[in-house]
Amino acid sequence: MNVSVVLCTYNRAARLRRALESLSRQQLPSGLEWEVLIVDNNSADDTRAVAAEAASALACRYMFEPRQGKSFALNTGIAAAKGDLIVFADDDLTMDVGWLAGLWRAAVAHPDCVGFGGRIVAVWSGPKPAWYCDSGPYKLINGVVGSYDHGHETKEVGMLPFGANMAFRREVFAIHGGFNVDLGSTRLMRGEDTEFCRRVTNAGGRILYVGDATVYHPVRPAMMQRQYFQAWYLSYGRFEVVVEPLPPDAVRLLCVPPHVYRALIAETFMWLIAFDSQRRFFHKLNVWRYLGRFVEFRQT
């Protein structure tokens, strides 16, 4: 088996159906052997029925993972995968017809690379909010809307891939283990993809950006609200503490390092004095990010 596509899902049967339909339209090299693993992470909707429907058009297997949390589901898919290249995709994506072929070509052409990150294009459901900034000094983190777009070329970039569109050779998991279940879980909902990629690259593994392996990620109306961004930044701040813990002898004040207090004060001040909507929201989100760090330091 050449390729296994692991697609984890939770209570999003309608979106899953669209993702599977786009998978069924993939244009692949002759002779490529591949499979789709649908990992149901304890859904209560029609996910099982949607998976059964897809079996008529795709070589897919359905499996149920009762432990809540994406990392559990990802690790279940990895354990069951038969492919030499294990590809990960989200259940709300639309895949370009050449997506999987692009990842496979990169894996064949670059045997020195252990991982590959495909291009993710954010598709907004409406006009971008006035407070949203995607370039310049007040640029917000791309991961909030799932954008990972460095053009159409295959190259190394200074940014780790996102779990919505990435692939690793099977042996990587034998060497480095699976996804961290303390992340991508009910306690901390994000960061399992970044932590895994850091583990691989810190050990010397090379990850390549693949510009012709494109998927389209919807930016739904709920994701275009300030509250969504604030919650994302709060969670991201907590994630940063988990993956970059302080040394045991670090100075702390009520469990929290002094620099977090200083950053909170500085960012709050910059937020309150800013009049430009993009600049103001940039600093407000940084307040939420450092609040996340504060919360996680207090809990560890």
Secondary structure, DSSP 8 states (H G I E B T S, - for coil): --EEEEEEESS-HHHHHHHHHHHHT----TT--EEEEEEE-S--SSHHHHHHHHTTTS-EEEEE--S-SHHHHHHHHHHH---SEEEEE-TT-EE-TTHHHHHHHHHHH-TT-SEEEEEEEEEESS---TT---SSTT---GGGTT-B---SSEE--SS---TTEEEEEHHHHHHH-S--TTSSSSSS-S-HHHHHHHHHHHTT--EEEEEEEEEEEEE-GGGGSHHHHHHHHHHHHHHHHHHS---TT---BTTB-HHHHHHHHHHHHHHHH--SHHHHHHHHHHHHHHHHHHHHHHH-
